[in-house]
Amino acid sequence: MRTTLNLGILAHVDAGKTSLTERLLHAVGVIDEIGSVDEGSTQTDSLALERRRGITIKSAVASLVIGDIAVNLIDTPGHPDFIAEVERVLSVLDGAVLVVSAVEGVQAQTRVLMRTLRRLRIPTLVFVNKIDRAGARGDELLRELAAKLTPSVVSMARPETLGTPAADAVPYGPADPDFTTRLVELLAEHDDALLTAYVEDESSLCYDRLRETLAAQTGRSLAHPVYFGSAITGAGVDALIAGIAEFLPSAAADAGGPVSGTVFKVERGPAGEKIAYVRLFSGTVRVRDRLRFGRGGTGKVTAIGVFDRGAARARDAVVAGEIGKLWGLGDIRIGDGVGDSRAPVGEHHFAPPTLETVVVPRSQADKAALHVALVQLAEQDPLIDLRQDDVRQEFAVSLYGEVQKEVIEATLAEQYGLSVVFRESTTICVERPVGTGNAVELIGKHPNPFLATVGLRVEPAEIGAGVRFRLEVELGSMPLAFVNAVRETVGEALGQGLYGWQVVDCVVTMTRSGYWARQSHAHGTFDKSMSSTAGDFKDLTPLVLMAALKQAGTVVCEPVHHFRLELPADTFRSVLPVLVRLRAVPGAPAGRGASSFVEGSIPAARVHELERRLPGLTRGEGLLEYAFDRYEPVTGAIPSRARTDHNPLNRKEYLLRVGRRIQGAGA
């Protein structure tokens, strides 16, 4: 019986993961010729923009078969500007291959990816690529993997003639005592019985048992087999394929169970139709089935594509364990659960975008078309967080970096025929409460115009806690729909705090509640003026919340990146004053040969300036890696962001806008 393995290929940009995907497809006979990233002829980089730039921008799926295992390979972007694509893929993976360059070694994105894979307990193999390139490292790189990623790595092969076209990797076997000793030492960390057997009688541990234990611990993300090879020459790839089959667990699937799945990608077809990529955990979805998704959405599946030996092929059904492309679900969104979903709503594994920019059409006649285009791009990448400023009539989007901005500009031009201008990118800050604030508005008491009583307390939470909503009122004291209206509105209203930034790391507690039960006239007609509705609670909550937040006070925090800089040793004295002027905090430099390495922290707002100045300071030889690390309170002038909501901080303006909306809805 064939099982399914949904396998992610992840790496820092330029480590060679797309080339590895091509080599894997070729090795098992899916494709006859290996495509080239440089020539834009690979299977998974199908967008014209990807082919021109030679980088992966969107996650892509291709399939192959290893023995009795159907493997869905999911090639993900390596550039940090497109980390959101990686995040969405993580929720559908059974296992992963993390690709590391034998020359560049562990890079910023490599660390971020491995840390997340281990936290989510996704079984992961490591493939050290490019062993044929000059400067490729073997034992030294293994030590680097253990030091910077995890000590739970074990090499499965011995690399030979590194840095030459003849470079190869010879798999270890039972006749390699050093290998079996390393294996026992690694596995014994999490297997007391194995350790006891090794101490009492080393000869009682047969090699097969060690392999079985390694497979079990790899499946629990406790051990990580490491393979050496080259995606270009094919060296070591057969061993990797065998390792995928032996060490990565296939999906546990129940095709007869209730339908449960997750949407991890949405795209538009040639006719503009929406296509949802769904990983099905349980059940079977057939053409013409009516499917539940998201928060109350439903739709009829009009067509299905299932990945099989390469690309997706039309099928009548997609079953548990598989990845399917579904047509006909017009309102479905990325992150939606399907059926009885286990999809975690709003869960994020990586840092949010730290930059934002305003998008302006070159022709004012294109404003409406630009809005439609940006809405569709936000469907495919919700983290761009499209916002419209009703006052300035402008559109703003969030970004991970300047390359992402260039890609959005090219996409708008090529797919939508729109020419746009981007304002200079600015940093996205957050607000954290610094004290405790309380506020309450009572039903029937001036100045509360709504038929609802809401009391809220806002207080700080630990860093990284997000927003927590709690009740100090009895759950049965009013209808659940009213409680949910307050809960949901709190989350929405905290999108903009006292200075216009998202409020994080706080606890909001509902301390008072009250409503007027449904009232009718003598002849039985419902009277809205006498009866509370969920709308009353939705409209009142922002006023109470902002009053409590104002009493608590907030501090504005800016994103700070961790950076690693490699540069010629003789240029360090020139670079150091620039780092200081950019408010970076560098650590002590370390040397290796003619190069110096320095790590430290730098405000995200200053990274682009450092990137711009570095080539001139280092004769073009400086290499900068960086990744989000934390938020820190802003020093100096406090930045604010223009509000795009009804501004509950201005009570008169807020009530006027809400009143117009209610009148419009009732007209």
Secondary structure, 3 states (H helix, E strand, C coil): CCEEEEEEEEECCCCCHHHHHHHHHHHCCCCCCCCCCCCCCCCCCCCHHHHHHCCCCCCEEEEEEECCEEEEEEECCCCHHHHHHHHHHHCCCCEEEEEEECCCECCHHHHHHHHHHHHCCCCEEEEEECCCCCCCCCHHHHHHHHHHCCCCEEECEEEECCCCCCCEEEECCCCCHHHHHHHHHHHHCCCHHHHHHHHHCHHHCCHHHHHHHHHHHHHCCCCEEEEECCCCCCCCHHHHHHHHHHHCCCCCCECCCCCEEEEEEEEECCCCCEEEEEEEEECEEECCCEEEECCCEEEECCEEEEECCCCEEEECEEECCCEEEEECCCCCCCCCEEECCCCCCCCCCCCCCCEEEEEEECCHHHHHHHHHHHHHHHHHCHHHCCEEECCCCEEEEEECCHHHHHHHHHHHHHHHCCCEEECCCEECCEEEECCCEEEEECCCCCCCCCCCEEEEEEEECCCCCCEEEEECCCHHHCCHHHHHHHHHHHHHHCCCCCCCCEECCEEEEEEEEECCCCCECCCCCECHHHCCCHHHHHHHHHHHHHHHHHHHCEEEEEEEEEEEEEEEHHHHHHHHHHHHHCCCEECCCEEECCEEEEEEEEEHHHHHHHHHHHHHHCCCCCEEEEEEEEEEECCCCCCCCCCCCCCCCCHHHHHHHHHHHHHHHHC
